Amino acid sequence: MTAKVTLSFSDETIEDARHFAKRDGMSLSAWIDQAAREKALREVFAAHAEAVGRARLDIEAAAIADAQEAALVDAALGRRPGESSVA
């Protein structure tokens, strides 16, 4: 679905948006839609990162621990690092 809305922009903002839309080979509407979508996603990701931080979760440490555990399993099974477990 596409909704038609009336928006107001400063002269400088609309001039920049037109420039970047032309540069990217997009219509002004498509460029603004993409820019708004990217901003919304940044907000969602920032909120997620904040929630993870408040929960004191260390995702990077967990990923490193998972990789180390996988390496130990591979070693126990006699596989070299990167060797596939599928024959």
Residue pairs with C-beta under 8 A, 6 or more apart in sequence:
7 32
9 17
17 28
17 31
17 32
17 35
18 28
20 31
21 27
21 28
21 30
21 31
21 32
24 31
26 34
52 59
71 81
74 80
74 81
74 83
74 85
77 85
79 85
